[in-house]
Amino acid sequence: MHVRFKTGEWRLIPGRLIETDDGCLLPVDAFTGIAHRIVPEDLLTIARKLVKTADQRRWQVRQTHLNRMRLELAKECLTHVLADWEVTYY
């Protein structure tokens, strides 16, 4: 999935992957903690796609670490959306 940042830059999430000794996949670059850099209009869409992908791959042991990162980033995106909503409507 491609993510658009506020700077106009695009990034592929999760990016390059490496396989650990036990067969799990890990991203080369961690992608959690980047929600504040994502364009605000895209936050809900990205969160939805991250949760959907994690749900589809929940039974794949190789995807365990990636799913955790996907769900953490989705949580960060939703936190930013709620914070923006509270500022706008309260």
C-alpha distances in whole Angstrom, upper triangle without the diagonal:
4,7,10,13,17,18,16,14,10,8,6,5,8,9,12,14,18,20,22,26,26,23,20,17,16,14,16,15,15,12,14,17,14,14,17,16,13,15,17,16,12,13,14,11,9,11,12,8,9,12,12,10,13,15,15,15,18,20,19,21,18,15,18,17,13,14,16,14,11,14,16,13,13,17,17,15,17,20,20,19,23,24,24,25,28,29,29,31,33
4,7,10,13,14,12,10,6,5,4,6,9,9,13,15,19,22,24,28,28,25,22,19,18,15,16,15,15,12,15,16,13,13,16,13,11,12,15,14,11,12,14,11,9,12,13,11,11,15,15,13,16,19,18,18,21,24,22,24,22,19,21,19,16,17,18,16,13,16,17,14,14,18,17,15,18,20,19,19,22,24,22,24,27,28,27,30,32
4,6,10,11,10,8,6,5,6,7,10,11,15,17,21,23,26,29,29,27,24,20,19,16,17,14,14,11,13,13,10,10,12,10,7,8,11,11,8,9,12,10,8,11,13,11,11,15,16,15,17,19,20,20,22,25,24,25,23,20,21,20,16,17,18,15,13,15,15,12,12,16,14,12,15,17,15,16,19,20,19,21,24,24,24,26,29
4,7,8,6,6,5,7,9,10,13,14,17,20,24,27,29,33,33,30,27,24,22,19,19,17,17,13,15,15,11,11,12,9,6,6,10,10,8,10,13,11,10,13,15,14,14,18,19,18,20,23,23,24,26,29,28,29,27,24,25,23,20,20,21,18,16,18,18,14,15,18,16,13,16,18,15,16,19,20,18,20,23,23,22,25,28
4,5,5,5,6,8,11,12,15,15,18,21,24,27,29,33,33,31,28,25,22,19,19,16,16,13,14,13,9,9,9,5,4,5,9,11,9,10,14,14,12,14,17,16,16,20,21,20,22,25,26,26,27,31,30,30,28,25,26,24,21,22,22,18,17,19,18,14,15,17,15,13,16,17,14,15,19,18,17,20,22,21,21,24,26
4,5,7,9,11,15,16,18,19,22,25,28,31,33,37,37,35,32,28,26,22,23,19,19,16,16,15,11,10,9,6,6,5,8,10,10,11,15,15,14,17,19,19,19,22,24,24,25,28,29,29,31,34,33,34,32,29,29,27,24,25,25,21,20,21,20,16,17,19,16,14,17,17,14,15,18,17,15,18,21,19,19,23,25
4,5,9,11,15,17,19,19,22,25,28,31,33,37,37,36,32,29,26,23,22,19,19,17,18,16,13,13,12,8,9,9,12,14,14,15,19,19,17,20,22,22,22,25,26,26,27,30,31,31,33,36,34,35,33,30,31,28,25,26,26,23,22,24,22,19,20,22,19,17,20,21,17,19,22,21,19,22,24,22,23,26,28
4,7,10,13,16,18,18,21,24,27,31,33,37,37,35,32,29,26,23,22,20,20,17,19,18,14,14,14,10,10,9,12,13,13,15,18,17,16,19,21,20,21,24,25,25,26,29,30,30,32,35,34,35,32,29,31,28,25,26,27,23,22,24,23,19,21,23,20,18,21,22,19,19,23,22,20,23,26,24,24,27,30
4,7,10,13,15,14,17,21,24,27,29,33,34,32,29,25,23,19,19,16,17,15,17,16,13,14,14,10,10,10,14,15,14,15,19,17,16,19,21,19,19,23,24,23,25,28,28,28,30,33,31,32,29,27,28,26,22,24,25,21,20,23,22,18,20,22,19,18,21,22,19,20,24,23,22,25,27,26,26,29,32
4,7,10,12,11,15,18,21,25,27,31,31,29,26,23,21,17,17,15,16,13,16,16,12,13,14,11,9,10,14,15,12,14,17,15,13,16,18,16,16,20,21,19,21,24,24,24,27,29,28,29,26,23,25,23,20,21,22,19,17,20,20,16,18,20,18,16,20,22,19,20,24,24,22,25,28,27,27,30,32
4,6,9,8,11,14,18,21,23,27,28,25,22,19,17,13,13,11,12,10,13,14,11,12,14,11,10,12,15,16,13,14,17,15,12,15,17,15,14,18,19,17,19,22,22,21,24,26,25,25,23,20,22,19,16,18,19,16,15,18,17,14,16,19,17,16,19,21,19,20,24,24,23,25,28,28,28,31,33
4,6,5,9,11,15,18,21,24,25,22,20,16,14,11,12,11,12,10,13,15,12,14,16,14,12,14,17,18,14,15,17,15,12,15,16,13,13,16,17,14,16,19,19,18,21,23,21,22,19,17,19,17,14,16,17,14,13,16,17,14,15,18,17,16,20,21,20,21,25,25,25,27,30,30,30,32,35
3,5,9,10,14,16,19,22,22,20,17,13,12,9,11,9,9,7,10,12,11,12,15,13,12,15,17,17,14,14,15,14,10,12,14,11,9,13,14,12,13,16,16,15,17,20,18,19,17,14,16,14,10,12,13,10,9,13,13,10,12,15,15,14,17,19,18,19,22,23,23,25,28,28,29,31,33
4,7,8,11,13,16,19,19,17,14,11,9,6,8,8,8,7,10,13,12,13,17,15,14,17,19,20,17,16,18,16,12,14,15,12,10,13,14,11,12,16,16,14,16,18,16,17,14,11,13,11,8,10,12,9,8,12,13,11,13,16,15,15,18,20,20,21,24,25,25,27,30,30,31,33,35
4,6,10,13,16,20,20,18,15,11,10,6,7,7,9,9,12,15,14,16,18,16,16,19,21,22,19,18,20,19,15,17,18,15,14,17,18,15,15,19,18,17,19,21,19,19,16,14,16,14,11,14,15,12,12,16,16,14,16,19,19,18,22,23,23,24,27,28,28,30,32,33,33,36,38
4,7,10,13,17,18,15,14,10,9,6,6,8,10,11,15,17,16,19,22,20,19,22,25,26,22,22,24,22,19,20,22,19,17,20,20,17,17,21,20,18,20,21,18,18,15,14,16,14,12,15,17,14,15,18,18,17,19,22,22,22,25,26,26,28,30,31,31,34,36,36,37,39,41
4,7,10,13,14,12,10,6,5,4,6,9,10,12,15,18,18,20,23,22,21,25,27,28,24,23,25,23,20,21,22,19,17,19,20,16,16,19,18,16,18,19,15,15,11,11,13,11,10,13,15,13,14,17,18,17,19,22,22,22,25,27,27,28,31,32,32,35,37,37,38,40,42
4,6,10,11,9,8,6,5,6,6,10,12,14,17,20,20,23,26,25,25,28,30,31,28,27,28,27,23,24,25,22,20,22,22,19,18,21,21,17,19,19,16,15,11,12,13,12,11,15,16,15,16,19,20,20,22,24,24,25,28,29,30,31,34,34,35,37,39,40,41,43,45
4,7,8,6,6,5,6,9,10,13,14,17,19,22,23,25,28,28,27,31,33,34,30,29,30,28,25,25,26,23,21,22,23,19,18,21,20,16,18,17,14,12,9,10,12,11,11,15,16,16,17,20,21,21,23,25,26,27,29,31,32,33,35,36,37,39,41,42,43,45,47
4,5,5,5,6,7,10,11,14,15,18,19,23,24,26,29,29,29,32,34,35,32,30,31,30,27,27,28,25,22,24,24,21,19,22,22,18,18,18,15,12,9,11,12,11,12,15,16,16,18,21,21,22,24,26,26,28,30,31,32,34,36,37,38,40,42,43,44,46,47
4,5,7,10,11,14,15,18,19,21,23,26,28,30,33,33,33,36,38,39,36,34,35,34,30,30,31,29,26,27,27,24,22,24,24,20,20,19,16,13,11,14,14,14,16,18,19,19,22,24,24,25,28,29,30,31,33,34,36,38,39,40,42,44,45,46,48,49,50
4,6,9,11,15,16,19,19,21,22,26,28,30,33,33,33,36,37,38,35,33,34,33,29,29,29,27,24,25,25,22,20,22,21,18,17,16,13,10,9,12,12,12,14,16,17,18,20,22,23,24,26,27,29,30,32,33,35,36,38,39,41,42,44,45,47,48,49
4,7,10,13,15,18,18,20,22,25,26,28,32,31,31,34,35,36,33,31,32,30,27,27,27,25,22,23,23,19,18,20,19,15,16,14,11,8,6,10,11,11,13,15,16,17,19,21,22,23,25,26,28,29,31,32,34,35,37,38,40,41,43,44,46,47,48
4,7,10,13,15,15,17,18,22,23,25,28,28,27,31,32,33,29,28,28,27,24,23,24,21,19,19,20,17,15,17,17,13,13,13,9,7,4,6,7,7,9,11,12,13,15,17,18,19,21,23,24,25,27,28,30,31,33,34,36,37,39,40,42,43,44
4,7,10,12,12,14,16,19,20,22,25,25,24,27,29,30,26,25,26,24,21,21,22,19,16,18,18,15,14,16,16,12,13,14,10,9,6,6,8,7,7,10,12,12,13,16,17,17,19,21,22,23,25,27,28,29,31,32,34,35,37,38,40,41,42
4,6,9,9,11,13,16,17,19,22,22,22,25,27,28,25,23,24,23,20,20,21,19,16,18,19,16,14,18,18,14,15,16,13,12,9,8,9,6,6,10,11,10,12,15,15,15,18,19,20,21,23,25,25,27,29,30,31,33,35,36,37,39,40
4,5,6,8,11,14,14,17,20,19,19,22,24,26,22,21,23,22,18,18,20,18,15,17,19,15,15,18,18,16,17,19,16,15,12,11,12,9,7,11,12,9,11,14,14,14,16,19,18,19,22,23,23,25,28,28,29,31,33,34,35,37,39
4,7,9,12,15,15,18,20,19,20,23,25,27,24,23,25,24,20,21,23,21,18,21,22,19,18,22,22,19,21,22,19,18,15,14,15,12,11,15,15,12,14,18,17,16,19,21,20,21,24,25,25,27,30,30,31,33,35,35,37,39,40
4,6,9,11,11,15,17,15,16,20,22,24,21,20,23,22,18,19,22,19,17,20,21,19,18,22,22,20,21,23,21,20,17,16,16,13,11,15,14,11,13,16,15,13,17,19,17,18,22,22,22,24,27,27,27,30,32,32,33,36,37
4,6,8,9,12,15,14,15,19,21,23,20,18,20,20,16,17,19,18,15,17,19,17,16,20,21,19,19,22,20,19,16,14,14,11,10,12,11,8,10,13,11,10,14,15,14,15,19,19,19,21,24,24,25,27,29,29,31,33,34
4,6,6,9,12,11,12,15,17,19,16,14,17,17,13,13,16,15,12,15,17,15,14,18,19,18,19,22,20,19,17,15,15,12,10,12,11,7,8,11,9,7,11,13,11,12,15,16,16,18,21,21,22,24,26,26,28,30,31
4,6,8,10,11,12,15,16,19,16,14,16,16,13,12,16,15,12,14,17,16,14,18,20,18,18,22,20,20,18,16,15,12,10,11,10,6,8,9,7,5,9,10,8,10,13,13,13,16,18,18,19,22,23,24,26,28,28
4,6,7,9,10,14,15,18,16,13,16,17,14,13,17,17,14,16,19,19,17,21,23,22,22,25,24,24,22,19,18,15,14,15,13,10,11,12,8,7,10,10,7,9,12,12,11,14,16,16,17,20,21,21,23,25,26
4,6,5,7,11,12,15,13,11,14,15,12,12,16,16,14,16,19,18,18,21,23,22,23,26,25,25,23,20,20,17,15,16,15,11,11,13,10,8,10,11,8,9,12,12,11,14,16,16,16,19,21,21,22,25,26
4,5,5,9,9,12,10,8,11,12,10,10,13,14,12,15,17,17,17,20,22,22,22,26,26,26,25,21,21,18,16,16,15,12,11,12,10,7,8,9,6,5,9,9,7,10,13,12,13,15,17,17,19,21,22
4,6,8,8,12,11,9,13,15,13,13,17,17,16,18,21,21,21,24,26,26,26,30,29,29,28,25,24,22,20,20,19,16,15,16,13,10,12,12,8,8,11,10,7,10,13,11,11,15,16,15,17,20,21
4,7,9,12,11,10,14,15,13,14,17,17,16,19,21,21,22,25,26,26,27,30,29,30,28,25,25,22,20,21,20,16,16,17,15,12,13,14,11,10,13,13,10,13,16,15,14,17,19,18,19,22,24
4,6,9,7,7,11,11,9,11,14,14,14,17,19,19,20,22,24,24,25,29,28,29,27,24,24,22,19,19,19,16,14,16,15,11,12,13,11,8,12,13,10,11,14,14,13,16,18,18,18,21,23
4,6,6,7,10,11,10,12,15,15,16,18,20,20,22,24,25,26,27,31,30,32,30,27,27,25,22,22,22,19,17,18,18,14,14,16,13,10,13,14,11,11,14,14,12,15,17,17,16,19,22
4,5,5,8,10,10,11,14,15,16,18,20,21,22,24,25,26,27,31,31,32,31,27,28,26,23,23,22,20,18,18,17,14,13,14,12,9,10,11,8,7,11,11,9,11,14,13,13,16,18
4,6,7,8,10,11,13,14,16,17,19,20,22,23,25,26,27,31,31,33,32,28,28,27,24,23,24,21,19,19,19,16,14,16,14,11,12,14,11,9,12,13,11,12,15,15,14,16,19
4,6,5,6,9,10,11,12,14,15,16,18,20,21,23,24,28,27,29,28,24,25,24,21,20,21,18,15,16,16,13,12,14,13,9,11,13,11,10,13,15,13,14,17,18,17,19,22
4,6,5,6,9,10,11,12,14,15,16,18,20,21,22,26,26,27,26,23,23,22,19,18,18,16,13,13,13,10,8,10,9,5,7,10,8,7,10,12,11,12,15,16,16,18,20
4,5,5,6,9,10,11,12,14,15,16,18,20,21,25,25,27,26,23,23,22,19,18,18,17,14,13,14,11,8,10,11,7,7,10,10,7,10,13,12,12,15,17,16,17,20
4,5,5,6,9,10,11,12,14,15,17,19,20,23,24,26,25,21,22,22,18,17,18,17,13,14,15,12,10,12,13,9,10,14,13,11,14,16,15,15,19,20,19,21,23
4,5,5,6,9,10,11,12,14,15,17,18,22,21,23,22,18,19,18,15,14,15,13,10,11,12,9,7,11,11,8,10,13,12,11,14,16,16,17,20,21,21,22,25
4,6,5,6,9,10,11,12,14,16,16,20,20,22,21,18,18,17,14,12,13,12,9,8,10,7,4,7,9,6,7,10,11,10,12,15,15,16,18,20,20,21,23
4,6,5,6,9,10,11,12,14,15,19,20,22,22,18,18,18,16,13,15,14,10,10,12,11,7,10,12,10,9,13,14,12,15,17,17,17,20,22,22,23,25
4,6,5,6,9,10,11,12,14,17,18,20,19,16,17,17,14,12,14,13,9,10,13,11,9,12,14,11,12,16,16,15,18,20,20,20,23,25,25,26,28
4,5,5,6,9,10,11,12,16,16,17,17,13,14,13,10,8,10,9,5,7,9,8,6,10,11,10,11,14,15,15,17,20,20,21,23,25,25,26,28
4,5,5,6,9,10,10,14,15,17,17,13,13,14,11,8,10,10,7,6,10,9,7,9,12,11,11,14,16,15,17,20,21,21,23,25,26,26,28
4,6,5,6,9,10,13,14,17,17,13,14,16,13,10,13,13,10,10,13,13,10,13,16,14,14,18,19,18,20,23,23,23,26,28,28,28,30
4,5,5,6,8,12,12,14,14,10,12,13,10,8,11,11,8,9,13,12,11,14,16,15,16,19,20,20,22,25,25,25,28,30,30,31,33
4,6,5,6,9,10,12,12,8,9,10,8,5,8,9,7,7,11,11,10,13,15,15,16,18,20,20,22,24,25,26,28,30,30,31,33
4,5,5,8,10,13,14,11,11,13,12,8,11,13,10,10,13,14,12,14,17,17,17,20,22,21,23,25,26,26,28,31,31,32,33
4,6,8,9,12,13,10,12,14,12,10,13,15,12,12,16,17,15,17,20,20,20,23,25,24,26,28,29,29,31,34,34,34,36
4,6,5,9,9,7,8,11,10,8,11,13,11,12,15,16,15,18,20,20,21,24,25,25,27,29,30,31,33,35,35,36,38
4,6,8,10,7,7,11,10,7,10,13,11,11,14,16,15,17,20,20,20,23,25,25,26,29,30,30,32,35,35,36,37
4,6,9,8,8,12,12,10,13,16,15,15,18,20,19,21,23,24,24,27,29,29,30,33,34,34,36,38,39,40,41
4,5,5,7,10,10,10,12,15,14,15,18,19,19,21,24,24,25,27,29,30,31,33,35,35,37,39,40,41,42
4,5,5,9,10,10,12,14,15,16,18,19,20,22,24,25,26,28,30,31,32,34,35,36,38,40,41,42,43
4,6,8,8,9,12,13,14,16,17,19,20,22,23,24,26,28,29,30,32,34,35,36,38,40,41,42,43
4,6,5,6,9,10,10,12,14,15,16,18,20,21,22,24,26,26,28,30,31,32,34,36,37,38,40
4,6,5,6,9,10,11,12,14,15,17,19,20,21,23,25,26,27,29,31,32,33,35,36,37,38
4,5,5,6,9,10,11,12,14,15,17,18,20,21,23,25,26,27,29,30,32,33,35,36,37
4,5,5,6,9,10,11,12,14,15,16,18,20,21,22,24,26,27,28,30,32,33,34,36
4,5,5,6,9,10,10,12,14,15,16,18,20,21,22,24,26,27,28,30,31,32,34
4,5,5,6,9,10,11,12,14,15,16,19,20,21,23,25,26,27,29,30,31,32
4,5,5,6,8,10,11,12,14,15,17,18,20,21,23,24,26,27,29,30,31
4,6,5,6,9,10,11,12,14,15,17,18,20,21,22,24,26,27,28,30
4,5,5,6,9,10,10,12,14,15,16,18,20,21,22,24,26,27,28
4,5,5,6,9,10,11,13,14,15,17,19,20,21,23,24,26,26
4,5,5,6,9,10,11,12,14,15,17,18,20,21,23,24,25
4,5,5,6,9,10,11,12,14,15,16,18,20,21,22,24
4,5,5,6,9,10,11,12,14,15,16,18,20,21,22
4,5,5,6,9,10,11,12,14,15,17,18,20,21
4,5,5,6,9,10,11,12,14,16,17,18,20
4,5,5,6,9,10,10,12,14,15,16,17
4,5,5,6,9,10,11,12,14,15,16
4,5,5,6,8,10,11,12,14,15
4,5,5,6,9,10,11,12,14
4,5,5,6,9,10,10,11
4,5,5,6,9,10,10
4,5,5,6,9,10
4,5,5,6,8
4,5,5,5
4,6,6
4,6
4
